[in-house]
C-alpha cells in the first residue's frame, strides 16, 4: 500500500529504486483551495501532499518531498466508477527510487490491467480493489473508505492479498479549528503487522503518524501525541502475544542432543554435541549422549540440525514492536540499534523486562545531527559544538550505549563531541559528515564507521565527499566505485590505520545490493527466500528496479561498483579490521549479509562470528552472550540443516531460546505475520 505507506512513514528512509521519469515541471499544479497535508517530523518539515477534484470529476493528488537529499515529486489521478472503485489510476513523476510511472485500468469486460516499474498483469476485477505499488500516500484515503464500509469481511486485493480494518478509540487533538476528535484504526493485510492510521469524525482518513507524520496542514504538532497513542495501543497487542510465549511451560529444562554445535569463540563446528538449557542458562555442554535430561525436561533431537548462539543484527533501528517480534522469529536474539528515539528505546527495555514485549535484547545509540533541512529525522539536532556536547550528555543520562553522528554535522564539532562521549564511556560511530573522509572521522574520534559506502568515500572525488549529506553518498560510490584500485598504496595504508586503531566497520552490504544490482526482474536475494511466506503486498514491495542510472552509466556499471564494495569488505577483514554484521533493514536480510561476507573472502565461520561473538564483545556483553557455553545466558537457536555447509540454513529456524524460554519457530513466524518457513 503506497510502498507500505512510504516505508512506515520514513522509518528508515533508505532509497529503493527504478528509469527516466517525467520532469517535475510537467506534473500537476495544485489549484488554490486544494486540500493540503504536510509530511513532518520532530526534525522539521519534509514535504507536502495536495488533493482536489478535477473539472471532469476525477480525484487528483500531488506530492513533493525532500528527505535528507532524496527527492520525491509525483502526481496521481484516479477515475472512479459508479461503485466508487477506481476504473483508472495514473501515477507519474519520480521518487528516490526513480521513475514512479504506474497505470491501472479496467476494460469494459471487467478485466483489470496494471503496469509499474517492476511488474505488470491483468485479472478479473470483480469484487476486488487494486493495491498500487506507489503514488502519494494520501491517495490511500479511497482504500481506507472502502475498508471502513466493508467492515469485518474486508476486501480482496489485486495483484493479491486481503485487507481488513478495525476501529479503535477516539482521541482529541488541537488544531486550527480548536479541539477535534480523531479515531485510531489498524489496517491488516498490507504488511506483516497491523498498521496504525487515523480517521476523522466521519471515519475518513485523517492521516498517519510515526517517526514522520502525514497530517492536514495546521495539525502537524499533533503528530507526537498521535504516535504516542498508537504506540500504546500497539504495545497492548504485542503484550498479549508475548504472554502466550513467555510462560513457565516454555521455560522448563531442554536437552538438545546429537546436534552440530557452532563454537563462535574458536570459529569451528563441533559434531554430535549435547547442550542442556535450564533456569535461563546454558547448564552444560558435552558429547552427544553424555548428558542426562532432568525430570520434566524436553528433549530435542538435534540430528540434521545446527545449534548456535542467537544471531545479532548490529544495525537494527529498533522502535517498532512487531518488527522486534519478527526479529525473534528469524533467529535474532540480540541487536545493536545505531539510532533510536530515546523514549522508544527506554520503553522497549522496560516492557521487555516485564515480560510484556517479545523482543531481542540489545544496546542503543542515538543520532546527533546539525539542525538542517537535510538532518536525520530521528536525530537530536544541534547548532554548535556546545550543543553537540550537551546532546552527548543527554544520551548518557538517558542510559544509552552510544552516540551516532550523522552526515550534516559540522566536521569541527566531531572531535570535541566525541571526546565528551568517550569521557562518559559512550561508543562513537556513524555516517561520515559531508566534507570529511572516513579516516578524518576516525582520527576525530569515531570508534566505528557505518555503511560500506562511507568507507568507499576514502577514494571518492572531493566533490562527492563535499556532498555526502545528499544523494551523492550513494551516487558517488555507484558511479566511481568500479574504478577504485582497492590495492593502491593509499588504500592499503587506510586499511592498516583502521586495523591499528581497532576501528569497527558495519558494512550493511544488503542496503546497497538491491539498489545497485536489481533491474526489477526478480526479488533481490535478501528477500527471495521470504517471498512465499510474506504478505503479497510486502513481497511486491521488495521487487525494485534499482537505483536510477545517470550520466550514461549502465546497470552493469553499478553492479561492478557493488562488487568493489564486497571486495572492500574482504580487504578490510584481511587487514585485521573488525567487521560486524548489520542490515539497516527488516532484519530478514541478515543471512544474506553473511553470505556476502563469504563472497568477500571470509570463511563460513568467520562470517557467522560477525553476527554472534563479535557484536556481543563490541557492546560489552560477550561475557554472557554470543557463544554457547556453560553459564552463559541461553540466547540460542536451533536450525534445520548443516550451517557449516550452507549459511542459508540459518533461515530455517526451528526453535529459539530467548533468555532460556523455548519458543517454537513455526508459532513465532505465524505471530509475526509469516505464513511458514522461508525457503
C-alpha positions, 0 to 999 in steps of 0.5 A: 500500500503506497510502498507500505505507506512510504516505508512506515512513514520514513522509518528508515528512509533508505532509497529503493529504486527504478528509469527516466521519469517525467520532469517535475515541471510537467506534473500537476499544479495544485489549484488554490483551495486544494486540500493540503497535508504536510509530511513532518517530523520532530526534525522539521518539515519534509514535504507536502501532499495536495488533493482536489477534484478535477473539472471532469470529476476525477480525484487528483493528488500531488506530492513533493518531498525532500528527505535528507537529499532524496527527492520525491515529486509525483502526481496521481489521478484516479477515475472512479466508477459508479461503485466508487472503485477506481476504473483508472489510476495514473501515477507519474513523476519520480521518487528516490527510487526513480521513475514512479510511472504506474497505470491501472485500468479496467476494460469494459469486460471487467478485466483489470490491467496494471503496469509499474516499474517492476511488474505488470498483469491483468485479472478479473476485477470483480469484487476486488480493489487494486493495491498500487505499488506507489503514488502519494500516500494520501491517495490511500484515503479511497482504500481506507473508505472502502475498508471502513464500509466493508467492515469485518469481511474486508476486501480482496486485493489485486495483484493479491492479498486481503485487507481488513480494518478495525476501529479503535478509540477516539482521541482529541487533538488541537488544531486550527479549528480548536479541539477535534476528535480523531479515531485510531484504526489498524489496517491488516493485510498490507504488511506483516503487522497491523498498521496504525492510521487515523480517521476523522469524525466521519471515519475518513482518513485523517492521516498517519503518524510515526517517526514522520507524520502525514497530517492536514496542514495546521495539525502537524504538532499533533503528530507526537501525541498521535504516535504516542497513542498508537504506540500504546495501543500497539504495545497492548497487542504485542503484550498479549502475544508475548504472554502466550510465549513467555510462560513457565511451560516454555521455560522448563529444562531442554536437552538438545542432543546429537546436534552440530554445535557452532563454537563462535569463540574458536570459529569451528563446528563441533559434531554430535554435541549435547547442550542442556538449557535450564533456569535461563542458562546454558547448564552444560555442554558435552558429547552427544549422549553424555548428558542426562535430561532432568525430570520434566525436561524436553528433549530435542533431537538435534540430528540434521540440525545446527545449534548456535548462539542467537544471531545479532543484527548490529544495525537494527533501528529498533522502535517498532514492536512487531518488527522486534517480534519478527526479529525473534522469529528469524533467529535474532536474539540480540541487536545493536540499534545505531539510532533510536528515539530515546523514549522508544528505546527506554520503553522497549527495555522496560516492557521487555523486562516485564515480560510484556514485549517479545523482543531481542535484547540489545544496546542503543545509540542515538543520532546527533545531527546539525539542525538542517533541512537535510538532518536525520529525522530521528536525530537530536539536532544541534547548532554548535559544538556546545550543543553537540556536547550537551546532546552527548550528555543527554544520551548518557543520562538517558542510559544509552550505549552510544552516540551516532553522528550523522552526515550534516554535522559540522566536521569541527564539532566531531572531535570535541563531541566525541571526546565528551562521549568517550569521557562518559564511556559512550561508543562513537560511530556513524555516517561520515559528515559531508566534507570529511573522509572516513579516516578524518572521522576516525582520527576525530574520534569515531570508534566505528564507521557505518555503511560500506559506502562511507568507507568507499568515500576514502577514494571518492572525488572531493566533490562527492565527499563535499556532498555526502549529506545528499544523494551523492553518498550513494551516487558517488560510490555507484558511479566511481566505485568500479574504478577504485584500485582497492590495492593502491598504496593509499588504500592499503595504508587506510586499511592498516590505520583502521586495523591499528586503531581497532576501528569497527566497520558495519558494512550493511552490504544488503542496503546497497545490493538491491539498489545497485544490482536489481533491474526489477526482474526478480526479488533481490536475494535478501528477500527471495527466500521470504517471498512465499511466506510474506504478505503479497503486498510486502513481497511486491514491495521488495521487487525494485528496479534499482537505483536510477542510472545517470550520466550514461552509466549502465546497470552493469556499471553499478553492479561492478561498483557493488562488487568493489564494495564486497571486495572492500569488505574482504580487504578490510577483514584481511587487514585485521579490521573488525567487521560486524554484521548489520542490515539497516533493514527488516532484519530478514536480510541478515543471512544474506549479509553473511553470505556476502561476507563469504563472497568477500573472502571470509570463511563460513565461520568467520562470517557467522562470528560477525553476527554472534561473538563479535557484536556481543564483545563490541557492546560489552556483553560477550561475557554472557552472550554470543557463544554457547557455553556453560553459564552463559545466558541461553540466547540460542537457536536451533536450525534445520540443516548443516550451517557449516555447509550452507549459511542459508540454513540459518533461515530455517529456524526451528526453535529459539531460546530467548533468555532460556524460554523455548519458543517454537519457530513455526508459532513465532513466524505465524505471530509475526505475520509469516505464513511458514518457513522461508525457503 
